[in-house]
Structures are given as structure tokens and as C-alpha cells.
Amino acid sequence: MPDEKTAQLYNAVDELLTQSVVLPPPGERKRLREAHGLRQEDVATALHVRRATVGAWESENPRTQADPRGAERKAYARLLAKLAELYPPQAASAPEVPPQALTEAPVQPAPPPAAAEEAPAAGPAGPAGPCVLCGRPATDVVEGFTQHLDPADCTPTAPQPPPAGRAAVPVVSPGPEPAAAPPEPPEAPAVRPVSHPPRQSASQRTKSAGSGSELPVDEIHQVVVAEATKAGGDMEAATAALVKRAIPDAMALWHLTRVASRYDVLFRPPRPDILKKRSKQGADEIWEARPKWRNTALLKDKASPPREVTVLDMNGAYLAALKAHLPHKMLEHDTSGAYDRRRSGVYLITPPEWTHADLPNPIGNRDTPGELWVTDATLRLLLRASGPRYELCAPPVIHESWTAAGSESLLEKFRATLAAVREEALANNDAMTLEYVKSMYSKFVSTCGESSHNRDIERPEWMHIIHSQAFANLWWKAYKAHEAGLAVVQMAGTDELHVTGGDWRQVFDEGRGLAEVKVKDTYTIGGTTAGGGR
């Protein structure tokens, strides 16, 4: 029997031999698993690892890709070898190319301008492998996933040679080419692939995040592509699946963006009675200051000539409202009537009198006078409107409050990640990703309070504050239009502003970005049409 030192050396040698077990590239691992109808969960259960670990073994993204070690590597290699015997690669398919080969391929110097006009645009080098949507050979690698960027290409076609302007990636042929290509199967229906522009550099994404680390947009892209693949190219089915998983995915993304966060958040702290529903279907005592308002005098003016009203839609109202001051500890009661901008929560106030008939009241339509509980977002709006810069009203009177230390950055990286993916999806007319992102942030807001759909967090004051922040953002848009000479006709919900009396494009930028607005509808008021409105 070997002594202890010899046994240690033997173990070290065995470890080297174990690590030398050759595995196929990540894309081939995934192909073999799916060919046998196995889920990542099935492989993870068999090998006693987490599903995310199997996902990392199959990832073609160099940043997230990992390889198994030790006994798991041996068992995984055995599984893949057996599957390779059952499902050999098709002769027409190009062999897999490791992701690092794509990134390390040398790039030829750019041609002179005159020649560049005649040459085709440079693209990814070499046949990269099967498309994640149709399974046919594709040459475009986006976010680590091989796919066709043109829907017309998702049909049985032969791989194309690498485009000019980039050196081809050397590929080792698995054997002699067949004498004749096998007949192609019937043409598959074209599907719309999920595509995204090239990733930003780490420095660019760090800058856009406004924090010390880059935005985890890749995780959202991978989920979208995975659901599109699982649905077999049925974009409606994939969209429905993404919307269904939006709540847990939003929570997972938020936890991911909170890595290295400075703030320790309590997810289900005790809360005062004012934040508890009076009944199962009832509401608590917080007034969200919804600015549903109609300019009655303008709508009923029959003496003025007809005027066209434009209904402007504010893009991503709740997404923008995630940049709100939120408390992250347990709320504490205070009866001093003091206000501290470093804290956030809910406040019992007596609102000031509002005398501007051509502007909505910042606290919305409230017929009952007297005290009411409002959120931090509403109070900040009132304090700003009553301050020396605007002097639109008297300051509100604060009677008591439930607050905790607050921060405007609790959801900032979460918001910035969703905003970045939304921007990319808009650039690519990617309706599926747009719907997924919208579901993530809107459902997060609606279920972060007292909801049976999201058991991971129970902060109803967050839900009220974010809602109120969206209303406050809309109110300031109305004030901006009013100051520019436009007449505000109506405000509705969190994102609808009706204006007339001038060129609104001189006030707001038109588009679908978060800082832009788009036209939702138009109608006419004045003369015999007065009072119609919407």
C-alpha cells in the first residue's frame, strides 16, 4: 500500500488525467442534450449539480462559460459521448468553433475608401454552427448565440464563406466531404429571430450603469433566445412564456444587479397599519395622487374656434419612475412634523390650496378636504412646487410620518439594465423582448407590495412611491408644456398628456426612447365640438 505522500501524488496525477478528458464545444453539448429531449434540469439532477451550472457548461459566451471538473467532468463526458453516438452531427452542418476563436481571429486592415464602396460589409468570420432558432448553419454570432439575423435565412441553406475584410477562422474538418450532398428537407417556415446589436464594451456599459460594474444585459438576452428556441420559432408562444416568468425573472435580475450594493434592504419588514389593506380586496390608507384631470373651462368653451388636441404618450413611465427615493430599512414613526430629504416613506399632511385652474393639482383629484397620507414622491413634488423657484402654492403641513433611510439608487442598476435592453430591442424592432422587459418592470412595481404573485418582497410603500413618482413625472411634463405656451387639456393615468395651442415638438422630443414622447391620438375641441374631449 503506498505511503501518504505517494497517495497524494497519485491523487494529483489522477486529477490531471481527469482534467484531460476532452469535451465537445459548448454549442455541441447543448445540441446533443436537446437532440435527446433532455432539459438542463435533467442533466443537473443526474450529475448532482445546479441547473445554472449546466447552463454555464453550454454557454458560448466566454464571460459566462465554464467547464466541469473532477468526477462531474468524467460523467458529463460519458453522457456526451453516448449522445454523440446516437446523434452524430449532420454532414451539411459546419463543425462547432470555440467562441474564443471568433474573438481571437485576426482582422485584416480595412480597405481604402474607394475599394470599401465595392466590397460587401464585413461580418462575423466563418461558419459558426447551427442557428438557435431553425438549426441550420448560421454565420452570425450575437451575444454568444449563433443565429440568422435575416428571417429569410432561417431556411435550409448551405453555409456561406466568410465575408471579405476579415480573416477566416481555421476549421478542422471532421472527415472527407461526402460525394454528394443529401437532399434538403422541405423548406421550414421563416421565423423572426431575436437579434441584438454588438455588445458595448465594459467601459461603455459601466458608464451607462452609473456605477462600478457593467450592466448584466446578457442575462436577459440569453433568456429571450432560450425561450424562442424552446418555442420552435413561434414568437407568440415565446412571448407568452416570457411574460409568464416576468415576476421571478425581475426579482432574479434585481438581486443580480444588487451585487456589491452599499445598501442592505429588508424585503419583508413589519409595517404600520396604514400600509395594510383594510380587506382582502380593499386598499390601505395611502393616497397616490393620481393626476386624472380635465381642463373643464377649455373643454366647454364653445366660443373659441375648433382646435386640434394631441394626445402624447410618455414612454416607459414606470421604468423611468424606478428612479425614486425608496426606504431600505424598517419604517420608523415620527410625530415631530420634520422633513429629512435623506429619508423616505409616507407622510400625513394637510395639502395646500391649489388655485391654478389651467394646471392639475399635484395631489390629483381629491374631493375630501383635510389630512391625508401621501408618499415621499408626492411630498417632494409639493415641496418643490411651493419652493422659491416656482411658488405655485403654500408648503404642505407635515403632521407625522413613517420613514427610513432612503436612496434613489436602490433600483437604479435594475432600471438601467432594463432601459438598455429596451433601447436595443427598439433598434431591432424586437417586439418580443420589448414585451418581456415591459412585463418585468411593470409587474415588479405592481407586485412588490402586498401581493400573492410575488412572495419574495413585501414593501407596499415602494409600490405607492413608484406609482406616485410616475404621476409626479407626468405632472412636471404638463408644467413644462404649460410654461412653453401650450394649453394642457387633460392628464390621464401615468403616461397620457393632452395638449393644444402650439407645436408640442418644440417642447418634447418625439420618439420611443425614455426621454421622448410619441403621439397616441388626436381629436378636436372648440366651437360645436366643445365638451367632447376624451
Wavefront OBJ file of the C-alpha trace (Angstrom):
o trace
v 0.000 0.000 0.000
v 1.536 3.408 -0.938
v 2.511 5.769 1.843
v 0.663 9.034 2.465
v 2.935 11.183 0.277
v 2.751 8.723 -2.595
v -1.028 8.587 -2.275
v -1.174 12.385 -2.509
v 0.954 12.305 -5.649
v -1.256 9.615 -7.146
v -4.307 11.765 -6.423
v -2.646 14.753 -8.083
v -1.873 12.659 -11.173
v -5.440 11.340 -11.242
v -6.658 14.936 -11.128
v -4.508 15.796 -14.148
v -5.861 12.797 -16.032
v -9.396 13.769 -15.080
v -8.900 17.293 -16.355
v -7.554 15.965 -19.644
v -10.936 14.453 -20.556
v -11.831 16.203 -23.817
v -15.302 17.694 -24.083
v -17.023 18.943 -27.240
v -17.563 22.703 -27.632
v -20.443 24.245 -25.642
v -22.739 24.517 -28.640
v -22.351 20.816 -29.401
v -23.067 19.950 -25.768
v -26.340 21.808 -25.998
v -27.199 20.216 -29.371
v -26.677 16.709 -28.025
v -28.763 17.335 -24.920
v -31.666 18.837 -26.878
v -31.476 16.102 -29.528
v -32.273 13.547 -26.801
v -35.072 15.701 -25.391
v -33.266 16.401 -22.130
v -33.660 19.569 -20.106
v -30.835 21.251 -18.275
v -32.632 20.290 -15.058
v -32.455 16.601 -16.067
v -28.697 16.723 -16.571
v -28.209 18.737 -13.376
v -30.194 16.212 -11.332
v -28.256 13.264 -12.741
v -24.868 14.881 -12.043
v -25.845 16.398 -8.672
v -25.183 19.979 -9.769
v -27.334 23.085 -10.185
v -29.206 23.839 -13.396
v -27.248 27.095 -13.719
v -24.047 25.040 -13.711
v -25.213 23.012 -16.706
v -26.174 26.293 -18.383
v -22.623 27.568 -17.874
v -21.212 24.372 -19.397
v -23.326 25.030 -22.517
v -22.792 28.786 -22.676
v -20.956 30.085 -25.734
v -20.328 33.417 -24.041
v -16.670 33.480 -22.887
v -17.696 35.604 -19.878
v -20.142 33.016 -18.512
v -18.817 29.746 -19.976
v -17.414 27.129 -17.566
v -16.162 23.543 -17.758
v -16.844 20.716 -15.298
v -14.079 19.246 -13.188
v -13.392 16.036 -11.321
v -15.991 13.293 -11.261
v -18.630 15.551 -12.824
v -16.366 16.075 -15.858
v -15.930 12.313 -16.341
v -19.646 11.634 -16.031
v -20.566 14.564 -18.283
v -18.055 13.431 -20.923
v -19.541 9.932 -20.776
v -23.049 11.295 -21.269
v -21.982 13.426 -24.242
v -20.065 10.537 -25.826
v -23.147 8.292 -25.640
v -25.353 11.025 -27.070
v -22.844 11.672 -29.878
v -23.156 8.034 -30.906
v -26.933 8.378 -31.052
v -26.997 11.819 -32.697
v -23.951 12.399 -34.923
v -23.671 15.861 -36.476
v -25.292 16.263 -39.882
v -22.898 16.222 -42.778
v -24.180 19.554 -44.031
v -23.601 21.243 -40.694
v -20.394 23.089 -40.107
v -18.346 21.932 -37.086
v -18.514 23.984 -33.937
v -15.978 26.740 -33.450
v -14.973 27.651 -29.904
v -16.226 31.166 -29.011
v -12.688 32.319 -28.257
v -11.671 31.503 -31.838
v -14.217 34.048 -33.059
v -12.953 36.765 -30.780
v -9.279 35.999 -31.406
v -9.459 35.825 -35.202
v -7.108 38.431 -36.699
v -8.819 41.246 -38.514
v -7.479 42.353 -41.879
v -6.740 46.074 -42.343
v -9.726 47.985 -43.657
v -9.669 48.571 -47.450
v -9.215 52.106 -48.789
v -12.437 54.127 -49.135
v -12.739 53.562 -52.878
v -12.478 49.803 -52.544
v -14.700 49.717 -49.490
v -17.622 51.002 -51.545
v -17.446 47.937 -53.782
v -16.734 45.330 -51.111
v -19.514 43.806 -49.024
v -19.763 44.855 -45.402
v -17.563 42.882 -43.038
v -19.312 40.472 -40.685
v -18.594 37.601 -38.320
v -15.916 35.227 -39.541
v -16.562 31.720 -40.793
v -19.485 29.295 -40.398
v -20.113 29.302 -36.652
v -22.636 26.480 -36.243
v -26.384 25.775 -36.195
v -28.883 28.611 -35.769
v -30.548 28.545 -32.341
v -33.958 29.046 -33.998
v -34.004 26.842 -37.081
v -30.999 24.575 -36.516
v -29.488 25.375 -39.917
v -25.895 26.607 -40.344
v -25.512 30.295 -39.494
v -22.575 32.700 -39.601
v -23.767 35.407 -37.203
v -22.867 35.139 -33.517
v -24.799 37.571 -31.321
v -24.285 37.609 -27.557
v -22.663 34.177 -27.827
v -25.628 32.637 -29.692
v -25.398 31.510 -33.295
v -28.396 32.716 -35.288
v -29.650 34.176 -38.554
v -30.099 37.928 -38.428
v -32.317 37.925 -41.525
v -35.588 35.952 -41.218
v -35.229 34.840 -44.828
v -32.072 32.970 -43.878
v -33.881 30.685 -41.421
v -34.324 28.096 -44.167
v -32.209 25.117 -45.299
v -29.217 26.833 -46.863
v -25.592 25.958 -47.186
v -23.074 27.849 -45.091
v -21.580 30.877 -46.780
v -17.841 31.654 -46.974
v -16.544 34.313 -44.581
v -17.145 37.856 -45.804
v -14.363 39.994 -47.114
v -12.375 42.173 -44.772
v -11.850 39.553 -42.020
v -9.640 36.502 -41.925
v -11.416 33.165 -41.892
v -11.353 31.136 -38.703
v -9.422 27.915 -39.375
v -11.773 24.937 -39.058
v -10.611 21.325 -38.857
v -12.818 19.128 -40.984
v -14.161 16.061 -39.193
v -13.576 13.898 -42.265
v -13.754 13.772 -46.052
v -16.662 15.538 -47.627
v -19.448 13.318 -48.958
v -19.566 12.727 -52.667
v -22.983 14.288 -52.943
v -24.912 16.458 -50.527
v -28.031 14.808 -49.077
v -31.375 16.127 -50.343
v -32.625 19.087 -48.418
v -35.781 18.655 -46.323
v -38.896 20.714 -47.126
v -38.432 24.395 -46.540
v -39.145 25.413 -42.967
v -41.375 28.423 -42.350
v -39.402 31.599 -41.874
v -39.314 32.829 -38.313
v -38.300 36.135 -36.903
v -35.084 35.611 -34.922
v -34.183 37.528 -31.809
v -31.258 39.764 -32.647
v -29.288 42.366 -30.795
v -26.575 44.809 -31.826
v -22.991 44.093 -30.751
v -22.370 44.398 -27.030
v -20.953 47.578 -25.640
v -17.508 47.467 -24.222
v -17.244 47.061 -20.476
v -16.272 50.706 -20.094
v -19.272 51.886 -22.109
v -21.697 49.790 -20.135
v -20.132 50.746 -16.850
v -20.614 54.386 -17.775
v -24.243 53.806 -18.721
v -24.826 51.998 -15.453
v -23.589 54.939 -13.437
v -21.956 52.526 -11.014
v -18.844 50.479 -10.516
v -19.793 47.487 -12.664
v -21.309 46.837 -16.062
v -24.962 46.108 -16.727
v -25.988 42.437 -16.883
v -27.877 42.753 -20.163
v -26.564 39.397 -21.424
v -28.682 37.512 -18.911
v -31.879 38.969 -20.375
v -30.728 38.240 -23.937
v -29.999 34.613 -23.078
v -33.430 34.099 -21.520
v -35.153 35.563 -24.597
v -33.176 33.418 -27.042
v -33.715 30.315 -24.909
v -37.498 30.808 -24.870
v -37.530 31.487 -28.615
v -35.597 28.275 -29.163
v -37.870 26.284 -26.859
v -40.927 27.589 -28.727
v -39.503 26.412 -32.048
v -39.650 29.843 -33.617
v -43.232 30.582 -32.505
v -42.762 34.153 -31.348
v -46.257 34.413 -29.827
v -45.700 31.321 -27.709
v -42.236 32.537 -26.702
v -43.610 35.959 -25.747
v -46.348 34.367 -23.637
v -43.749 32.221 -21.870
v -41.563 35.260 -21.172
v -44.458 37.279 -19.787
v -45.437 34.355 -17.557
v -41.975 34.236 -15.976
v -41.557 38.029 -15.749
v -42.037 38.332 -11.963
v -39.442 35.776 -10.788
v -37.078 36.902 -13.543
v -37.404 40.531 -12.454
v -36.588 39.583 -8.866
v -33.621 37.497 -10.005
v -32.349 40.364 -12.142
v -32.687 42.798 -9.258
v -30.725 40.511 -6.951
v -28.082 40.213 -9.665
v -27.813 43.990 -10.009
v -27.506 44.335 -6.236
v -24.142 42.544 -6.098
v -21.709 44.754 -4.148
v -24.534 47.160 -3.263
v -23.911 49.552 -0.392
v -27.439 49.175 0.965
v -28.822 46.260 2.950
v -32.507 46.000 2.035
v -35.186 44.459 4.224
v -37.586 42.596 1.957
v -40.467 41.876 4.364
v -40.186 44.256 7.346
v -43.028 44.894 9.815
v -45.232 47.714 8.629
v -47.718 50.110 10.215
v -51.467 49.613 9.948
v -51.795 52.453 7.426
v -49.891 50.249 4.944
v -52.133 47.218 5.476
v -55.210 46.526 3.375
v -58.481 47.044 5.186
v -59.890 43.933 3.500
v -58.717 41.284 1.075
v -59.979 43.278 -1.903
v -59.643 46.679 -0.250
v -56.879 49.265 -0.088
v -54.651 50.745 2.558
v -54.664 54.425 3.604
v -52.030 55.799 1.193
v -53.112 58.395 -1.386
v -51.049 58.066 -4.581
v -52.055 61.460 -6.022
v -53.164 60.162 -9.400
v -53.423 63.225 -11.668
v -56.604 62.332 -13.567
v -57.671 65.809 -14.619
v -59.673 67.638 -17.301
v -59.435 71.326 -18.136
v -63.172 71.889 -17.800
v -63.144 75.543 -18.835
v -61.247 74.784 -22.030
v -63.324 71.746 -22.953
v -66.628 73.628 -22.507
v -65.550 76.776 -24.336
v -67.929 76.979 -27.305
v -66.893 80.492 -28.305
v -63.381 79.596 -29.438
v -62.748 78.101 -32.892
v -62.078 74.351 -33.209
v -58.598 73.308 -32.114
v -56.757 70.028 -32.566
v -55.632 68.288 -29.393
v -52.668 65.903 -29.478
v -52.574 63.012 -27.029
v -48.946 62.414 -26.084
v -47.832 59.083 -24.670
v -44.915 59.066 -22.215
v -42.690 56.079 -22.894
v -41.855 53.637 -20.110
v -43.492 55.668 -17.349
v -42.987 53.056 -14.640
v -39.489 52.242 -15.878
v -38.491 55.891 -15.504
v -40.230 56.036 -12.112
v -37.949 53.304 -10.721
v -35.562 56.202 -10.125
v -37.348 57.182 -6.930
v -36.287 57.678 -3.322
v -37.076 54.408 -1.544
v -36.583 53.408 2.107
v -34.415 50.317 2.579
v -34.783 49.662 6.322
v -37.773 49.274 8.630
v -40.038 52.328 8.759
v -39.901 54.386 11.953
v -42.698 56.565 13.295
v -42.127 60.295 13.828
v -44.645 62.854 15.101
v -42.401 65.946 15.045
v -43.576 67.129 11.633
v -39.966 67.427 10.459
v -38.806 66.550 6.948
v -35.450 64.992 6.106
v -34.557 64.593 2.411
v -32.254 61.710 3.312
v -35.245 59.648 4.451
v -38.209 58.266 2.564
v -41.584 56.735 3.335
v -45.128 58.036 3.822
v -46.347 61.272 5.441
v -49.584 62.518 6.942
v -50.044 66.055 5.583
v -52.539 68.814 5.111
v -52.139 69.710 1.430
v -52.019 73.362 0.343
v -54.804 75.121 -1.521
v -54.430 74.935 -5.302
v -55.619 77.955 -7.291
v -54.373 77.264 -10.840
v -57.369 76.297 -12.964
v -55.189 75.641 -16.044
v -52.940 73.129 -14.263
v -53.834 69.928 -12.403
v -53.473 69.807 -8.652
v -50.266 67.919 -7.734
v -52.222 65.698 -5.336
v -54.700 64.740 -8.060
v -58.472 64.697 -7.834
v -59.370 64.674 -4.154
v -62.805 65.909 -3.148
v -62.415 65.322 0.590
v -60.546 68.155 2.321
v -58.238 67.729 5.262
v -55.365 65.455 6.168
v -54.212 62.532 4.038
v -51.305 60.093 3.851
v -49.069 60.705 0.832
v -45.820 59.192 -0.404
v -42.345 60.649 -0.437
v -42.651 61.288 -4.192
v -45.820 63.374 -3.768
v -44.360 65.307 -0.863
v -41.214 66.124 -2.834
v -43.389 67.383 -5.696
v -45.374 69.644 -3.354
v -42.266 70.969 -1.633
v -40.641 71.761 -4.968
v -43.769 73.413 -6.395
v -44.087 75.547 -3.272
v -40.396 76.459 -3.153
v -38.851 79.810 -4.095
v -38.226 78.787 -7.712
v -41.892 78.130 -8.589
v -44.044 79.468 -5.717
v -47.143 77.774 -7.104
v -48.689 77.099 -3.719
v -48.039 77.194 0.021
v -45.911 74.425 1.565
v -47.782 71.351 2.803
v -48.095 70.861 6.554
v -46.495 67.621 7.801
v -48.118 66.088 10.900
v -46.423 62.692 11.237
v -44.544 60.163 9.158
v -43.314 56.593 8.800
v -39.862 56.778 7.202
v -36.448 55.117 6.997
v -33.111 55.992 5.462
v -33.723 56.274 1.734
v -31.801 56.174 -1.509
v -32.534 56.962 -5.137
v -30.154 54.213 -6.290
v -31.810 51.105 -4.816
v -33.303 50.168 -8.197
v -31.037 52.246 -10.431
v -28.899 49.461 -11.882
v -32.004 47.302 -12.293
v -33.672 50.197 -14.128
v -30.607 50.957 -16.260
v -30.305 47.304 -17.318
v -33.927 47.110 -18.456
v -33.604 50.501 -20.171
v -30.513 49.333 -22.093
v -32.225 46.152 -23.279
v -35.336 48.140 -24.199
v -33.246 50.534 -26.288
v -31.609 47.645 -28.155
v -34.963 45.962 -28.743
v -36.391 49.185 -30.197
v -33.427 49.477 -32.549
v -34.089 45.935 -33.778
v -37.917 46.084 -33.869
v -37.802 43.210 -31.383
v -41.379 43.166 -30.092
v -40.837 40.006 -28.056
v -38.014 41.448 -25.950
v -39.904 44.738 -25.583
v -42.915 42.929 -24.161
v -40.702 40.903 -21.827
v -38.921 43.974 -20.479
v -42.190 45.854 -20.042
v -43.678 42.913 -18.151
v -40.650 42.714 -15.893
v -40.701 46.301 -14.681
v -44.475 46.804 -14.642
v -45.137 43.545 -12.780
v -42.301 44.222 -10.375
v -43.938 47.531 -9.456
v -47.437 46.077 -9.142
v -46.350 43.069 -7.030
v -43.644 44.491 -4.760
v -46.347 45.397 -2.261
v -48.829 43.056 -0.604
v -49.274 40.587 -3.475
v -49.844 36.840 -3.684
v -47.974 36.800 -7.008
v -44.631 37.824 -5.519
v -43.737 36.244 -2.185
v -40.130 37.437 -2.244
v -40.815 41.036 -1.244
v -43.496 42.938 0.654
v -42.843 46.678 0.593
v -46.207 48.337 -0.191
v -44.687 51.757 0.415
v -42.334 51.067 -2.529
v -45.277 50.343 -4.808
v -47.045 53.545 -3.711
v -43.885 55.647 -4.044
v -43.088 54.361 -7.556
v -46.681 54.921 -8.679
v -46.595 58.434 -7.252
v -43.225 59.100 -8.865
v -44.699 58.227 -12.258
v -47.580 60.654 -11.594
v -45.145 63.348 -10.452
v -43.066 62.874 -13.615
v -46.196 63.335 -15.719
v -47.170 66.447 -13.745
v -43.809 68.058 -14.483
v -44.274 67.270 -18.182
v -47.602 69.102 -18.032
v -45.988 72.057 -16.285
v -43.224 72.138 -18.913
v -45.826 72.255 -21.690
v -47.774 74.968 -19.859
v -44.663 77.131 -19.409
v -43.862 76.753 -23.127
v -47.254 78.258 -24.078
v -49.224 75.079 -24.730
v -52.633 74.554 -23.156
v -52.974 71.406 -21.073
v -56.340 69.832 -21.887
v -56.234 66.565 -19.943
v -53.986 64.237 -17.947
v -54.779 60.559 -17.510
v -53.068 57.627 -15.854
v -49.286 57.750 -15.610
v -48.428 58.401 -19.221
v -51.077 60.391 -21.102
v -50.887 64.159 -21.650
v -53.318 66.082 -23.900
v -52.061 69.425 -25.232
v -53.130 72.023 -27.768
v -52.347 75.565 -28.885
v -48.891 75.181 -30.411
v -46.158 72.921 -31.705
v -45.530 70.362 -28.976
v -42.387 69.199 -30.845
v -40.730 72.425 -29.751
v -41.187 71.233 -26.159
v -40.703 67.458 -26.302
v -38.556 65.195 -28.445
v -40.568 62.720 -30.500
v -39.636 59.045 -30.424
v -39.865 55.868 -28.373
v -36.936 56.480 -26.044
v -37.452 57.034 -22.332
v -36.728 60.749 -22.682
v -39.080 61.075 -25.678
v -42.834 61.067 -26.309
v -44.965 59.662 -29.084
v -48.379 60.589 -30.491
v -51.145 58.328 -29.240
v -54.198 60.051 -30.726
v -55.676 63.386 -31.852
v -59.132 64.958 -31.520
v -60.777 68.369 -31.864
v -62.235 70.723 -29.263
v -63.806 74.187 -29.508
v -66.866 75.504 -31.270
v -69.637 72.943 -31.559
v -67.258 70.133 -30.528
v -66.530 71.691 -27.125
v -67.022 69.364 -24.226
v -66.365 66.237 -26.293
v -62.814 65.522 -25.401
v -61.772 62.075 -24.311
l 1 2 3 4 5 6 7 8 9 10 11 12 13 14 15 16 17 18 19 20 21 22 23 24 25 26 27 28 29 30 31 32 33 34 35 36 37 38 39 40 41 42 43 44 45 46 47 48 49 50 51 52 53 54 55 56 57 58 59 60 61 62 63 64 65 66 67 68 69 70 71 72 73 74 75 76 77 78 79 80 81 82 83 84 85 86 87 88 89 90 91 92 93 94 95 96 97 98 99 100 101 102 103 104 105 106 107 108 109 110 111 112 113 114 115 116 117 118 119 120 121 122 123 124 125 126 127 128 129 130 131 132 133 134 135 136 137 138 139 140 141 142 143 144 145 146 147 148 149 150 151 152 153 154 155 156 157 158 159 160 161 162 163 164 165 166 167 168 169 170 171 172 173 174 175 176 177 178 179 180 181 182 183 184 185 186 187 188 189 190 191 192 193 194 195 196 197 198 199 200 201 202 203 204 205 206 207 208 209 210 211 212 213 214 215 216 217 218 219 220 221 222 223 224 225 226 227 228 229 230 231 232 233 234 235 236 237 238 239 240 241 242 243 244 245 246 247 248 249 250 251 252 253 254 255 256 257 258 259 260 261 262 263 264 265 266 267 268 269 270 271 272 273 274 275 276 277 278 279 280 281 282 283 284 285 286 287 288 289 290 291 292 293 294 295 296 297 298 299 300 301 302 303 304 305 306 307 308 309 310 311 312 313 314 315 316 317 318 319 320 321 322 323 324 325 326 327 328 329 330 331 332 333 334 335 336 337 338 339 340 341 342 343 344 345 346 347 348 349 350 351 352 353 354 355 356 357 358 359 360 361 362 363 364 365 366 367 368 369 370 371 372 373 374 375 376 377 378 379 380 381 382 383 384 385 386 387 388 389 390 391 392 393 394 395 396 397 398 399 400 401 402 403 404 405 406 407 408 409 410 411 412 413 414 415 416 417 418 419 420 421 422 423 424 425 426 427 428 429 430 431 432 433 434 435 436 437 438 439 440 441 442 443 444 445 446 447 448 449 450 451 452 453 454 455 456 457 458 459 460 461 462 463 464 465 466 467 468 469 470 471 472 473 474 475 476 477 478 479 480 481 482 483 484 485 486 487 488 489 490 491 492 493 494 495 496 497 498 499 500 501 502 503 504 505 506 507 508 509 510 511 512 513 514 515 516 517 518 519 520 521 522 523 524 525 526 527 528 529 530 531 532 533 534
